[in-house]
Amino acid sequence: MNISAFLNFPAAQSWNPIFTREQQRYLSRMVAPVAPLAGMLSKAFTETAKAAGYVEANRQIRELPKRLFRKELNLSWNDEELSRWCESRAQKALAYLRAAECTDRPFTVLRQVVAGKRLVARYGIEMPSLDDHGPLPVLRRLADAAWWRRQARKIQAREVEGLAIALGRMRRGREIYCSDESVKRRSAQRHRNRKYLENTEAENQAGQRYTLAELADLSVSNPRIRRGELMLRLNGFDEVAVLLGHIREVWTLTAPSRFHRWTTAGGTVRKNPRYDESTPRKAQQWLSKVFSRIRSALARHDVKLYGMRVVEANHDGTPHWHMAVF
């Protein structure tokens, strides 16, 4: 990314005049490897430099982009670039699969599985369970580009959100609930999916032809239908509870202060001094663990639960749960 390209960013255009040309070149050089996220990073650099000085801003812009790299995997890539990388990883894993299929020696098969495990571990991806699938099915998954895309997109979403949290972008008054970058990527994904559905037709035994988009609009893929089904199920729980003499309670389960990057105590948004760098994923794991203990404690008193749970984000992206339990 050259200087003229960088200066087109709104953040760069609103810089304090004391920013030098040399500092602009430094920022341009730092954000070049993660160009799709350059806007987010340049805004953060500008704000940090004005608030805490250039030393802190330079340290931040030097260290934070590193979290977007897993070896040669660049999590700032667009979906087309990410898909090409996934194809290359699947092709590499295909060699392990073919070697395993061409032998009846368990040790040789195990050696190919170990090679596949090393491949996915290189990028921080979790290996499919051998106990659930077996050696050959696991290798077939690793040789599937669609499996790699699912894993890569999942990691990308987590790291981009983590970067936005670290930069202080996700909070009330800015990018509330989730980052603008994630909203943009999700919108692009929905557009790609819709285009594929509209361009794909299905024909039934009677010769009737419909696009997949028309069929999807008649299913729970349609948000309006999905919401109606959710409310119908909740109403069904109510009816069952009346028949069985059960009661309904509405619970909210929240994560403790250490999971929250920002606090709104006193009506103003400010940094939370108790925040320990925990991610929203860790907060979700904590909530799951606590709720499992709640269920175990109730079960010891012969109290059994059923109902529905909805996960919602706070303004800074930290999840909390709303539950209707019977």
Legacy VTK file of the C-alpha trace (Angstrom):
# vtk DataFile Version 3.0
C-alpha trace
ASCII
DATASET POLYDATA
POINTS 326 float
0.000 0.000 0.000
1.494 3.346 -1.015
1.125 6.670 0.761
-1.422 8.097 -1.653
-3.650 5.042 -1.195
-3.398 5.271 2.577
-4.263 8.965 2.613
-7.650 8.090 1.103
-8.692 6.574 4.431
-11.045 8.901 6.362
-8.911 8.479 9.491
-5.827 9.692 7.682
-7.652 12.696 6.271
-8.641 13.865 9.773
-5.177 13.611 11.279
-3.712 16.189 13.565
-1.306 18.401 11.567
1.592 17.414 13.847
1.640 13.962 12.208
4.696 13.821 10.011
5.183 12.300 6.610
7.547 9.782 8.150
4.866 8.620 10.571
2.432 8.239 7.700
4.947 6.078 5.825
5.489 3.943 8.925
1.747 3.334 9.301
1.400 2.581 5.611
4.156 -0.022 5.874
2.630 -1.657 8.976
-0.903 -2.001 7.571
0.128 -3.101 4.066
0.127 -6.873 4.889
-3.424 -6.594 6.268
-4.742 -4.056 3.760
-8.461 -5.105 4.021
-8.384 -4.017 7.685
-6.251 -0.932 7.135
-9.157 1.408 7.823
-9.776 -0.063 11.277
-6.076 -0.044 12.147
-5.434 3.478 10.886
-8.327 4.864 12.945
-6.967 3.190 16.057
-3.445 4.469 15.341
-4.738 8.012 14.983
-6.726 7.900 18.221
-3.925 6.263 20.226
-1.324 8.729 18.941
-3.488 11.686 19.919
-4.364 10.245 23.346
-1.162 8.473 24.411
1.540 9.605 22.008
3.404 8.099 19.067
5.402 5.558 21.063
2.280 3.752 22.237
0.628 4.086 18.820
3.708 2.654 17.096
3.827 -0.282 19.541
0.137 -1.007 18.989
0.305 -0.900 15.190
3.416 -3.085 15.258
2.041 -5.812 17.551
-1.699 -6.122 16.943
-1.646 -7.072 13.219
0.495 -10.106 14.134
-2.575 -11.829 15.580
-4.034 -11.979 12.057
-1.351 -14.404 10.850
-1.226 -18.173 11.328
1.976 -19.010 9.468
1.162 -18.111 5.827
-2.582 -17.884 6.565
-3.583 -14.208 6.546
-6.908 -13.731 8.332
-7.433 -10.330 6.742
-7.863 -11.948 3.297
-11.155 -11.609 1.467
-13.239 -14.742 0.934
-11.832 -15.442 -2.524
-8.242 -15.416 -1.262
-9.214 -17.483 1.769
-10.929 -20.052 -0.469
-7.821 -20.424 -2.643
-5.721 -21.068 0.440
-8.215 -23.692 1.652
-8.026 -25.454 -1.720
-4.241 -25.677 -1.410
-4.455 -27.149 2.122
-7.049 -29.696 1.002
-4.799 -30.755 -1.869
-1.940 -31.297 0.552
-4.137 -33.402 2.836
-5.349 -35.393 -0.183
-1.872 -36.920 -0.485
-2.171 -38.219 3.090
-5.586 -39.709 2.317
-4.397 -41.496 -0.818
-1.395 -42.926 1.022
-3.694 -44.263 3.754
-6.205 -45.743 1.289
-3.474 -47.627 -0.598
-2.337 -49.685 2.383
-3.733 -52.173 4.868
-1.048 -51.504 7.448
-2.489 -49.742 10.529
0.853 -48.128 11.350
1.031 -46.486 7.897
-2.534 -45.199 8.258
-1.723 -43.820 11.706
1.354 -42.074 10.325
-0.803 -40.272 7.722
-3.244 -39.228 10.441
-0.363 -37.795 12.478
0.797 -35.870 9.392
-2.724 -34.484 8.988
-2.825 -33.507 12.652
0.425 -31.592 12.280
-0.991 -29.824 9.236
-4.107 -28.512 11.004
-2.227 -27.769 14.243
0.057 -25.479 12.244
-2.867 -23.068 11.879
-4.477 -23.573 15.290
-7.330 -25.657 13.846
-8.862 -28.423 15.909
-8.512 -31.948 14.493
-11.763 -33.931 14.025
-12.161 -36.608 16.694
-10.778 -40.031 15.775
-13.106 -41.646 18.305
-16.162 -40.217 16.540
-15.076 -40.707 12.923
-12.131 -43.104 12.567
-8.825 -42.541 10.690
-10.001 -42.590 7.052
-13.115 -40.399 7.594
-10.919 -37.867 9.415
-8.467 -37.761 6.501
-11.373 -37.369 4.061
-12.466 -34.298 5.980
-8.969 -32.839 5.823
-8.969 -33.427 2.056
-12.221 -31.462 1.673
-11.774 -27.757 0.833
-15.247 -27.014 2.236
-14.142 -28.293 5.660
-11.070 -26.033 5.546
-13.243 -23.046 4.567
-15.528 -23.596 7.548
-12.589 -23.758 9.940
-10.765 -20.784 8.397
-13.865 -18.582 8.374
-14.533 -19.445 12.014
-10.992 -18.483 13.038
-11.144 -15.348 10.898
-14.383 -14.181 12.530
-12.977 -14.703 16.028
-9.685 -12.951 15.358
-11.185 -9.972 13.537
-13.600 -9.454 16.431
-10.745 -9.917 18.891
-8.742 -7.262 17.067
-11.673 -4.843 17.141
-12.035 -5.417 20.895
-8.305 -4.941 21.481
-8.419 -1.682 19.512
-11.358 -0.453 21.588
-13.678 -0.256 18.585
-16.513 -2.406 19.964
-18.497 -0.431 22.505
-21.461 1.869 22.905
-21.064 4.998 20.815
-18.850 3.235 18.255
-19.259 -0.221 16.755
-21.858 -1.627 19.113
-22.393 -5.408 19.587
-19.979 -6.423 16.803
-17.409 -4.757 14.580
-18.301 -2.984 11.327
-15.842 -5.293 9.582
-17.769 -8.381 10.710
-21.060 -6.814 9.618
-19.533 -6.138 6.204
-18.202 -9.682 5.852
-21.490 -11.212 6.996
-23.445 -9.077 4.516
-21.125 -10.182 1.715
-21.586 -13.815 2.735
-25.380 -13.489 2.741
-25.207 -11.868 -0.701
-23.050 -14.730 -2.048
-25.378 -17.340 -0.587
-28.474 -15.624 -1.974
-26.941 -15.330 -5.428
-26.075 -19.040 -5.413
-29.624 -19.994 -4.338
-31.170 -17.777 -7.022
-28.986 -19.338 -9.736
-29.614 -22.960 -8.705
-32.798 -24.857 -9.601
-34.334 -28.060 -8.241
-36.897 -30.248 -10.006
-39.291 -32.664 -8.286
-40.895 -35.885 -9.540
-43.820 -33.958 -11.050
-41.504 -31.884 -13.227
-41.980 -28.688 -11.216
-38.895 -26.479 -11.117
-38.060 -23.963 -8.433
-34.976 -21.984 -7.544
-33.407 -22.833 -4.216
-34.073 -19.232 -3.172
-37.834 -19.784 -3.618
-37.671 -22.959 -1.532
-35.512 -21.327 1.144
-38.051 -18.518 1.515
-40.663 -21.143 2.462
-38.496 -22.719 5.167
-36.966 -21.694 8.497
-34.171 -20.081 6.459
-36.631 -17.190 6.171
-36.119 -15.041 9.325
-39.838 -14.307 9.643
-40.744 -18.003 9.527
-37.900 -18.876 11.901
-39.112 -16.288 14.410
-42.679 -17.602 14.123
-41.485 -21.161 14.747
-39.488 -20.023 17.766
-42.548 -18.380 19.301
-44.686 -21.422 18.441
-42.270 -23.731 20.260
-42.193 -21.437 23.275
-45.995 -21.429 23.336
-45.894 -25.228 23.152
-43.652 -25.322 26.218
-46.219 -23.152 28.019
-49.043 -25.542 27.166
-47.049 -28.580 28.287
-46.124 -26.810 31.536
-49.795 -26.089 32.302
-50.711 -29.765 31.712
-47.888 -30.990 33.961
-48.306 -28.349 36.644
-44.862 -26.840 36.043
-43.885 -23.196 36.394
-41.934 -20.928 34.073
-39.165 -18.578 35.103
-37.134 -16.123 33.025
-33.428 -16.092 33.854
-30.564 -13.889 32.701
-27.041 -15.229 33.118
-24.200 -12.723 32.732
-20.411 -12.988 32.793
-18.453 -11.270 35.586
-16.716 -7.945 35.175
-13.335 -9.402 34.143
-14.812 -10.451 30.774
-15.921 -6.917 29.846
-13.541 -4.587 27.985
-15.685 -1.558 28.815
-17.945 -0.569 31.678
-20.997 1.722 31.610
-21.246 2.184 35.386
-22.363 5.697 36.158
-23.847 6.176 32.702
-20.559 6.802 30.887
-18.501 4.366 28.817
-14.962 3.894 30.102
-12.289 1.200 30.230
-12.887 -1.532 32.778
-9.863 -1.837 35.132
-10.866 -5.433 35.965
-10.735 -6.613 32.338
-8.254 -9.516 31.992
-8.095 -9.786 28.149
-10.697 -12.584 28.068
-12.403 -13.091 24.704
-16.168 -13.454 24.055
-15.514 -17.151 23.370
-14.035 -17.588 26.846
-17.034 -15.763 28.308
-19.359 -18.158 26.477
-17.391 -21.141 27.824
-17.637 -19.699 31.336
-21.419 -19.298 31.020
-21.767 -22.877 29.760
-19.718 -24.196 32.681
-21.720 -22.229 35.246
-25.036 -23.356 33.784
-23.901 -26.998 33.820
-23.183 -26.600 37.543
-26.605 -25.024 38.080
-28.284 -27.986 36.375
-26.211 -30.454 38.408
-27.115 -28.716 41.659
-30.820 -28.720 40.779
-30.678 -32.357 39.689
-29.411 -33.316 43.147
-32.723 -31.946 44.453
-34.656 -33.800 41.726
-35.406 -30.575 39.839
-35.228 -30.997 36.066
-35.285 -28.144 33.564
-36.516 -27.703 30.029
-37.057 -24.588 27.918
-35.229 -22.269 25.562
-32.060 -20.182 25.638
-31.032 -17.139 23.584
-27.490 -15.759 23.541
-27.215 -11.986 23.175
-24.207 -9.684 22.988
-23.585 -6.758 25.297
-22.502 -3.468 23.758
-18.852 -4.580 23.880
-19.495 -8.010 22.353
-19.462 -9.978 25.621
-22.267 -12.586 25.527
-24.998 -13.083 28.081
-27.889 -15.550 28.163
-31.655 -15.089 28.347
-33.551 -18.243 29.285
-37.174 -19.269 29.609
-36.934 -22.359 31.865
-39.739 -24.603 33.068
LINES 1 327
326 0 1 2 3 4 5 6 7 8 9 10 11 12 13 14 15 16 17 18 19 20 21 22 23 24 25 26 27 28 29 30 31 32 33 34 35 36 37 38 39 40 41 42 43 44 45 46 47 48 49 50 51 52 53 54 55 56 57 58 59 60 61 62 63 64 65 66 67 68 69 70 71 72 73 74 75 76 77 78 79 80 81 82 83 84 85 86 87 88 89 90 91 92 93 94 95 96 97 98 99 100 101 102 103 104 105 106 107 108 109 110 111 112 113 114 115 116 117 118 119 120 121 122 123 124 125 126 127 128 129 130 131 132 133 134 135 136 137 138 139 140 141 142 143 144 145 146 147 148 149 150 151 152 153 154 155 156 157 158 159 160 161 162 163 164 165 166 167 168 169 170 171 172 173 174 175 176 177 178 179 180 181 182 183 184 185 186 187 188 189 190 191 192 193 194 195 196 197 198 199 200 201 202 203 204 205 206 207 208 209 210 211 212 213 214 215 216 217 218 219 220 221 222 223 224 225 226 227 228 229 230 231 232 233 234 235 236 237 238 239 240 241 242 243 244 245 246 247 248 249 250 251 252 253 254 255 256 257 258 259 260 261 262 263 264 265 266 267 268 269 270 271 272 273 274 275 276 277 278 279 280 281 282 283 284 285 286 287 288 289 290 291 292 293 294 295 296 297 298 299 300 301 302 303 304 305 306 307 308 309 310 311 312 313 314 315 316 317 318 319 320 321 322 323 324 325
